[in-house]
């Protein structure tokens, strides 16, 4: 998705992993994805730069769709995943 579409996207659940170092955000994403149904969107908020690489790889590996990442004005990343299974 392009950044404008991500800005307008309303996630079904938000996981706050701010201040958590790798692998914390990934572990939070794994727990959080269980809280949404197939087709719904999970947003992970992370201040760890490694999350930008780790979350997309994990999502693809387990059958979810990585929609993209936005950088918030406050300096953290907002990553979006659509649950696939």
N, CA, C and O atoms as CSV, one atom per row, in Angstrom:
chain,resi,resn,atom,element,x,y,z
A,1,UNK,N,N,0.847,-1.185,0.000
A,1,UNK,CA,C,0.000,0.000,0.000
A,1,UNK,C,C,0.890,1.245,0.000
A,1,UNK,O,O,2.006,1.230,0.518
A,2,UNK,N,N,0.375,2.306,-0.586
A,2,UNK,CA,C,1.160,3.533,-0.561
A,2,UNK,C,C,0.931,4.264,0.771
A,2,UNK,O,O,-0.031,3.967,1.479
A,3,UNK,N,N,1.808,5.217,1.117
A,3,UNK,CA,C,1.710,5.895,2.416
A,3,UNK,C,C,0.363,6.552,2.693
A,3,UNK,O,O,-0.103,6.541,3.833
A,4,UNK,N,N,-0.270,7.124,1.669
A,4,UNK,CA,C,-1.578,7.763,1.885
A,4,UNK,C,C,-2.625,6.742,2.303
A,4,UNK,O,O,-3.439,7.003,3.189
A,5,UNK,N,N,-2.600,5.575,1.660
A,5,UNK,CA,C,-3.549,4.517,2.017
A,5,UNK,C,C,-3.303,4.030,3.442
A,5,UNK,O,O,-4.246,3.771,4.189
A,6,UNK,N,N,-2.018,3.908,3.813
A,6,UNK,CA,C,-1.697,3.480,5.179
A,6,UNK,C,C,-2.148,4.518,6.204
A,6,UNK,O,O,-2.642,4.160,7.274
A,7,UNK,N,N,-1.982,5.798,5.883
A,7,UNK,CA,C,-2.415,6.871,6.792
A,7,UNK,C,C,-3.912,6.776,7.070
A,7,UNK,O,O,-4.358,7.031,8.188
A,8,UNK,N,N,-4.685,6.409,6.050
A,8,UNK,CA,C,-6.143,6.340,6.181
A,8,UNK,C,C,-6.634,5.016,6.764
A,8,UNK,O,O,-7.809,4.886,7.108
A,9,UNK,N,N,-5.743,4.040,6.875
A,9,UNK,CA,C,-6.113,2.711,7.334
A,9,UNK,C,C,-6.413,2.710,8.833
A,9,UNK,O,O,-5.626,3.219,9.631
A,10,UNK,N,N,-7.539,2.142,9.202
A,10,UNK,CA,C,-7.905,1.993,10.605
A,10,UNK,C,C,-7.621,0.549,11.012
A,10,UNK,O,O,-8.373,-0.348,10.631
A,11,UNK,N,N,-6.550,0.300,11.780
A,11,UNK,CA,C,-6.248,-1.073,12.176
A,11,UNK,C,C,-7.310,-1.617,13.123
A,11,UNK,O,O,-7.963,-0.868,13.849
A,12,UNK,N,N,-7.466,-2.927,13.097
A,12,UNK,CA,C,-8.423,-3.572,13.993
A,12,UNK,C,C,-7.840,-3.739,15.397
A,12,UNK,O,O,-8.575,-3.853,16.379
A,13,UNK,N,N,-6.513,-3.752,15.473
A,13,UNK,CA,C,-5.836,-3.857,16.766
A,13,UNK,C,C,-4.485,-3.179,16.644
A,13,UNK,O,O,-3.850,-3.227,15.591
A,14,UNK,N,N,-4.040,-2.538,17.740
A,14,UNK,CA,C,-2.729,-1.881,17.788
A,14,UNK,C,C,-1.912,-2.523,18.899
A,14,UNK,O,O,-2.387,-2.683,20.024
A,15,UNK,N,N,-0.670,-2.891,18.569
A,15,UNK,CA,C,0.267,-3.437,19.547
A,15,UNK,C,C,1.340,-2.383,19.784
A,15,UNK,O,O,1.997,-1.938,18.844
A,16,UNK,N,N,1.516,-1.985,21.040
A,16,UNK,CA,C,2.508,-0.978,21.396
A,16,UNK,C,C,3.772,-1.685,21.886
A,16,UNK,O,O,3.813,-2.202,23.002
A,17,UNK,N,N,4.808,-1.700,21.032
A,17,UNK,CA,C,6.091,-2.302,21.401
A,17,UNK,C,C,7.172,-1.223,21.498
A,17,UNK,O,O,8.359,-1.506,21.338
A,18,UNK,N,N,6.748,0.009,21.759
A,18,UNK,CA,C,7.695,1.120,21.867
A,18,UNK,C,C,8.645,0.879,23.038
A,18,UNK,O,O,8.220,0.474,24.120
A,19,UNK,N,N,9.918,1.128,22.813
A,19,UNK,CA,C,10.916,0.948,23.853
A,19,UNK,C,C,11.410,-0.481,23.995
A,19,UNK,O,O,12.330,-0.746,24.769
A,20,UNK,N,N,10.819,-1.387,23.270
A,20,UNK,CA,C,11.200,-2.799,23.327
A,20,UNK,C,C,12.248,-3.081,22.253
A,20,UNK,O,O,12.071,-2.712,21.091
A,21,UNK,N,N,13.335,-3.735,22.647
A,21,UNK,CA,C,14.391,-4.076,21.685
A,21,UNK,C,C,14.113,-5.440,21.071
A,21,UNK,O,O,13.386,-6.255,21.638
A,22,UNK,N,N,14.696,-5.671,19.915
A,22,UNK,CA,C,14.553,-6.930,19.202
A,22,UNK,C,C,14.972,-8.086,20.120
A,22,UNK,O,O,16.030,-7.996,20.742
A,23,UNK,N,N,14.211,-9.136,20.227
A,23,UNK,CA,C,13.062,-9.545,19.432
A,23,UNK,C,C,11.712,-9.154,20.027
A,23,UNK,O,O,10.687,-9.702,19.623
A,24,UNK,N,N,11.689,-8.222,20.977
A,24,UNK,CA,C,10.448,-7.833,21.648
A,24,UNK,C,C,9.303,-7.470,20.725
A,24,UNK,O,O,8.212,-8.019,20.878
A,25,UNK,N,N,9.502,-6.558,19.758
A,25,UNK,CA,C,8.403,-6.196,18.865
A,25,UNK,C,C,7.861,-7.387,18.066
A,25,UNK,O,O,6.657,-7.484,17.829
A,26,UNK,N,N,8.746,-8.280,17.658
A,26,UNK,CA,C,8.303,-9.465,16.919
A,26,UNK,C,C,7.470,-10.374,17.811
A,26,UNK,O,O,6.448,-10.905,17.375
A,27,UNK,N,N,7.897,-10.555,19.047
A,27,UNK,CA,C,7.125,-11.383,19.983
A,27,UNK,C,C,5.758,-10.756,20.254
A,27,UNK,O,O,4.756,-11.463,20.356
A,28,UNK,N,N,5.721,-9.435,20.368
A,28,UNK,CA,C,4.442,-8.737,20.571
A,28,UNK,C,C,3.544,-8.890,19.346
A,28,UNK,O,O,2.331,-9.050,19.481
A,29,UNK,N,N,4.133,-8.842,18.158
A,29,UNK,CA,C,3.355,-9.028,16.925
A,29,UNK,C,C,2.767,-10.435,16.872
A,29,UNK,O,O,1.611,-10.615,16.489
A,30,UNK,N,N,3.557,-11.423,17.252
A,30,UNK,CA,C,3.076,-12.808,17.256
A,30,UNK,C,C,1.895,-12.972,18.204
A,30,UNK,O,O,0.925,-13.659,17.884
A,31,UNK,N,N,1.980,-12.335,19.381
A,31,UNK,CA,C,0.858,-12.397,20.324
A,31,UNK,C,C,-0.343,-11.615,19.789
A,31,UNK,O,O,-1.483,-12.071,19.883
A,32,UNK,N,N,-0.075,-10.438,19.230
A,32,UNK,CA,C,-1.136,-9.554,18.763
A,32,UNK,C,C,-1.930,-10.098,17.596
A,32,UNK,O,O,-3.129,-9.840,17.490
A,33,UNK,N,N,-1.280,-10.851,16.711
A,33,UNK,CA,C,-1.976,-11.354,15.517
A,33,UNK,C,C,-3.084,-12.325,15.919
A,33,UNK,O,O,-4.056,-12.501,15.184
A,34,UNK,N,N,-2.939,-12.947,17.074
A,34,UNK,CA,C,-3.989,-13.839,17.576
A,34,UNK,C,C,-5.246,-13.094,17.992
A,34,UNK,O,O,-6.305,-13.701,18.158
A,35,UNK,N,N,-5.135,-11.784,18.161
A,35,UNK,CA,C,-6.273,-10.976,18.575
A,35,UNK,C,C,-7.082,-10.399,17.429
A,35,UNK,O,O,-8.038,-9.656,17.653
A,36,UNK,N,N,-6.705,-10.737,16.197
A,36,UNK,CA,C,-7.470,-10.292,15.032
A,36,UNK,C,C,-7.869,-11.512,14.214
A,36,UNK,O,O,-7.201,-12.544,14.258
A,37,UNK,N,N,-8.959,-11.388,13.470
A,37,UNK,CA,C,-9.415,-12.501,12.646
A,37,UNK,C,C,-8.826,-12.380,11.243
A,37,UNK,O,O,-8.280,-11.338,10.880
A,38,UNK,N,N,-8.940,-13.436,10.470
A,38,UNK,CA,C,-8.429,-13.452,9.103
A,38,UNK,C,C,-9.020,-12.278,8.322
A,38,UNK,O,O,-10.232,-12.063,8.321
A,39,UNK,N,N,-8.147,-11.528,7.663
A,39,UNK,CA,C,-8.571,-10.368,6.877
A,39,UNK,C,C,-8.495,-9.055,7.640
A,39,UNK,O,O,-8.571,-7.986,7.034
A,40,UNK,N,N,-8.346,-9.118,8.955
A,40,UNK,CA,C,-8.235,-7.893,9.753
A,40,UNK,C,C,-6.779,-7.430,9.800
A,40,UNK,O,O,-5.860,-8.175,9.459
A,41,UNK,N,N,-6.593,-6.171,10.236
A,41,UNK,CA,C,-5.273,-5.551,10.209
A,41,UNK,C,C,-4.754,-5.282,11.615
A,41,UNK,O,O,-5.460,-4.757,12.476
A,42,UNK,N,N,-3.497,-5.660,11.815
A,42,UNK,CA,C,-2.774,-5.410,13.057
A,42,UNK,C,C,-1.730,-4.331,12.795
A,42,UNK,O,O,-1.003,-4.390,11.803
A,43,UNK,N,N,-1.659,-3.348,13.686
A,43,UNK,CA,C,-0.611,-2.326,13.614
A,43,UNK,C,C,0.361,-2.571,14.764
A,43,UNK,O,O,-0.053,-2.732,15.912
A,44,UNK,N,N,1.652,-2.597,14.449
A,44,UNK,CA,C,2.684,-2.730,15.469
A,44,UNK,C,C,3.435,-1.411,15.521
A,44,UNK,O,O,3.909,-0.919,14.497
A,45,UNK,N,N,3.543,-0.840,16.710
A,45,UNK,CA,C,4.293,0.402,16.888
A,45,UNK,C,C,5.621,0.039,17.540
A,45,UNK,O,O,5.653,-0.583,18.602
A,46,UNK,N,N,6.713,0.432,16.898
A,46,UNK,CA,C,8.036,0.036,17.375
A,46,UNK,C,C,9.051,1.145,17.176
A,46,UNK,O,O,9.027,1.856,16.171
A,47,UNK,N,N,9.946,1.284,18.151
A,47,UNK,CA,C,11.057,2.235,18.041
A,47,UNK,C,C,12.363,1.512,17.738
A,47,UNK,O,O,13.413,2.149,17.658
A,48,UNK,N,N,12.317,0.200,17.569
A,48,UNK,CA,C,13.512,-0.590,17.251
A,48,UNK,C,C,13.688,-0.667,15.736
A,48,UNK,O,O,12.811,-1.193,15.052
A,49,UNK,N,N,14.797,-0.157,15.190
A,49,UNK,CA,C,14.974,-0.154,13.740
A,49,UNK,C,C,14.974,-1.542,13.100
A,49,UNK,O,O,14.632,-1.671,11.924
A,50,UNK,N,N,15.344,-2.569,13.838
A,50,UNK,CA,C,15.354,-3.932,13.302
A,50,UNK,C,C,13.975,-4.451,12.960
A,50,UNK,O,O,13.836,-5.398,12.186
A,51,UNK,N,N,12.961,-3.841,13.529
A,51,UNK,CA,C,11.583,-4.270,13.287
A,51,UNK,C,C,11.203,-4.099,11.819
A,51,UNK,O,O,10.422,-4.887,11.284
A,52,UNK,N,N,11.747,-3.082,11.169
A,52,UNK,CA,C,11.437,-2.830,9.746
A,52,UNK,C,C,11.804,-4.019,8.862
A,52,UNK,O,O,11.175,-4.245,7.828
A,53,UNK,N,N,12.811,-4.769,9.262
A,53,UNK,CA,C,13.220,-5.942,8.485
A,53,UNK,C,C,12.563,-7.215,9.012
A,53,UNK,O,O,12.116,-8.059,8.235
A,54,UNK,N,N,12.508,-7.345,10.321
A,54,UNK,CA,C,12.027,-8.585,10.926
A,54,UNK,C,C,10.547,-8.863,10.740
A,54,UNK,O,O,10.169,-9.997,10.446
A,55,UNK,N,N,9.711,-7.868,10.903
A,55,UNK,CA,C,8.260,-8.064,10.811
A,55,UNK,C,C,7.831,-8.499,9.401
A,55,UNK,O,O,7.067,-9.458,9.285
A,56,UNK,N,N,8.290,-7.833,8.319
A,56,UNK,CA,C,7.878,-8.289,6.979
A,56,UNK,C,C,8.303,-9.730,6.679
A,56,UNK,O,O,7.546,-10.493,6.079
A,57,UNK,N,N,9.513,-10.093,7.099
A,57,UNK,CA,C,10.000,-11.457,6.863
A,57,UNK,C,C,9.130,-12.463,7.599
A,57,UNK,O,O,8.721,-13.473,7.028
A,58,UNK,N,N,8.849,-12.187,8.861
A,58,UNK,CA,C,8.009,-13.078,9.666
A,58,UNK,C,C,6.606,-13.192,9.061
A,58,UNK,O,O,6.071,-14.294,8.939
A,59,UNK,N,N,6.009,-12.050,8.682
A,59,UNK,CA,C,4.649,-12.052,8.138
A,59,UNK,C,C,4.560,-12.946,6.902
A,59,UNK,O,O,3.651,-13.769,6.790
A,60,UNK,N,N,5.495,-12.783,5.986
A,60,UNK,CA,C,5.489,-13.585,4.760
A,60,UNK,C,C,5.684,-15.067,5.079
A,60,UNK,O,O,5.016,-15.927,4.504
A,61,UNK,N,N,6.591,-15.353,5.989
A,61,UNK,CA,C,6.919,-16.737,6.349
A,61,UNK,C,C,5.717,-17.485,6.905
A,61,UNK,O,O,5.547,-18.675,6.638
A,62,UNK,N,N,4.878,-16.794,7.678
A,62,UNK,CA,C,3.749,-17.473,8.314
A,62,UNK,C,C,2.409,-17.262,7.601
A,62,UNK,O,O,1.373,-17.708,8.093
A,63,UNK,N,N,2.422,-16.586,6.446
A,63,UNK,CA,C,1.213,-16.489,5.637
A,63,UNK,C,C,0.357,-15.254,5.826
A,63,UNK,O,O,-0.818,-15.252,5.459
A,64,UNK,N,N,0.937,-14.192,6.398
A,64,UNK,CA,C,0.214,-12.927,6.531
A,64,UNK,C,C,0.719,-11.954,5.477
A,64,UNK,O,O,1.775,-12.169,4.883
A,65,UNK,N,N,-0.031,-10.885,5.244
A,65,UNK,CA,C,0.354,-9.892,4.241
A,65,UNK,C,C,0.890,-8.644,4.926
A,65,UNK,O,O,0.180,-7.988,5.688
A,66,UNK,N,N,2.147,-8.325,4.647
A,66,UNK,CA,C,2.733,-7.090,5.161
A,66,UNK,C,C,2.269,-5.950,4.269
A,66,UNK,O,O,2.553,-5.941,3.071
A,67,UNK,N,N,1.556,-4.986,4.848
A,67,UNK,CA,C,0.971,-3.900,4.064
A,67,UNK,C,C,1.911,-2.712,3.899
A,67,UNK,O,O,1.813,-1.971,2.921
A,68,UNK,N,N,2.823,-2.529,4.856
A,68,UNK,CA,C,3.755,-1.416,4.750
A,68,UNK,C,C,4.096,-0.828,6.098
A,68,UNK,O,O,3.635,-1.294,7.140
A,69,UNK,N,N,4.919,0.214,6.055
A,69,UNK,CA,C,5.378,0.880,7.269
A,69,UNK,C,C,5.305,2.392,7.082
A,69,UNK,O,O,5.575,2.914,6.001
A,70,UNK,N,N,4.939,3.070,8.141
A,70,UNK,CA,C,4.934,4.534,8.179
A,70,UNK,C,C,5.804,4.979,9.346
A,70,UNK,O,O,5.872,4.304,10.373
A,71,UNK,N,N,6.462,6.110,9.184
A,71,UNK,CA,C,7.190,6.687,10.307
A,71,UNK,C,C,6.302,7.754,10.934
A,71,UNK,O,O,5.894,8.706,10.270
A,72,UNK,N,N,6.011,7.587,12.204
A,72,UNK,CA,C,5.173,8.546,12.927
A,72,UNK,C,C,5.967,9.828,13.197
A,72,UNK,O,O,7.196,9.804,13.263
A,73,UNK,N,N,5.260,10.933,13.350
A,73,UNK,CA,C,5.909,12.213,13.653
A,73,UNK,C,C,6.754,12.113,14.922
A,73,UNK,O,O,7.766,12.799,15.064
A,74,UNK,N,N,6.327,11.260,15.829
A,74,UNK,CA,C,6.995,11.117,17.116
A,74,UNK,C,C,8.279,10.288,17.027
A,74,UNK,O,O,8.984,10.134,18.024
A,75,UNK,N,N,8.587,9.751,15.834
A,75,UNK,CA,C,9.846,9.067,15.638
A,75,UNK,C,C,9.825,7.552,15.728
A,75,UNK,O,O,10.883,6.924,15.709
A,76,UNK,N,N,8.665,6.959,15.824
A,76,UNK,CA,C,8.598,5.498,15.834
A,76,UNK,C,C,7.973,4.997,14.540
A,76,UNK,O,O,7.394,5.767,13.774
A,77,UNK,N,N,8.099,3.689,14.310
A,77,UNK,CA,C,7.531,3.073,13.113
A,77,UNK,C,C,6.166,2.489,13.400
A,77,UNK,O,O,5.905,1.975,14.488
A,78,UNK,N,N,5.294,2.575,12.401
A,78,UNK,CA,C,3.970,1.950,12.437
A,78,UNK,C,C,3.933,0.930,11.309
A,78,UNK,O,O,3.917,1.294,10.133
A,79,UNK,N,N,3.919,-0.358,11.674
A,79,UNK,CA,C,3.939,-1.429,10.686
A,79,UNK,C,C,2.557,-2.073,10.649
A,79,UNK,O,O,1.924,-2.264,11.688
A,80,UNK,N,N,2.096,-2.406,9.449
A,80,UNK,CA,C,0.748,-2.926,9.261
A,80,UNK,C,C,0.789,-4.310,8.635
A,80,UNK,O,O,1.467,-4.537,7.633
A,81,UNK,N,N,0.047,-5.235,9.248
A,81,UNK,CA,C,-0.040,-6.618,8.760
A,81,UNK,C,C,-1.497,-7.007,8.666
A,81,UNK,O,O,-2.282,-6.763,9.583
A,82,UNK,N,N,-1.852,-7.619,7.541
A,82,UNK,CA,C,-3.199,-8.182,7.377
A,82,UNK,C,C,-3.095,-9.670,7.658
A,82,UNK,O,O,-2.295,-10.375,7.042
A,83,UNK,N,N,-3.908,-10.142,8.591
A,83,UNK,CA,C,-3.868,-11.555,8.940
A,83,UNK,C,C,-4.341,-12.401,7.762
A,83,UNK,O,O,-5.392,-12.149,7.171
A,84,UNK,N,N,-3.533,-13.414,7.438
A,84,UNK,CA,C,-3.827,-14.238,6.290
A,84,UNK,C,C,-4.385,-15.618,6.610
A,84,UNK,O,O,-5.016,-16.242,5.757
A,85,UNK,N,N,-4.164,-16.095,7.807
A,85,UNK,CA,C,-4.663,-17.419,8.161
A,85,UNK,C,C,-4.861,-17.537,9.649
A,85,UNK,O,O,-5.279,-18.588,10.135
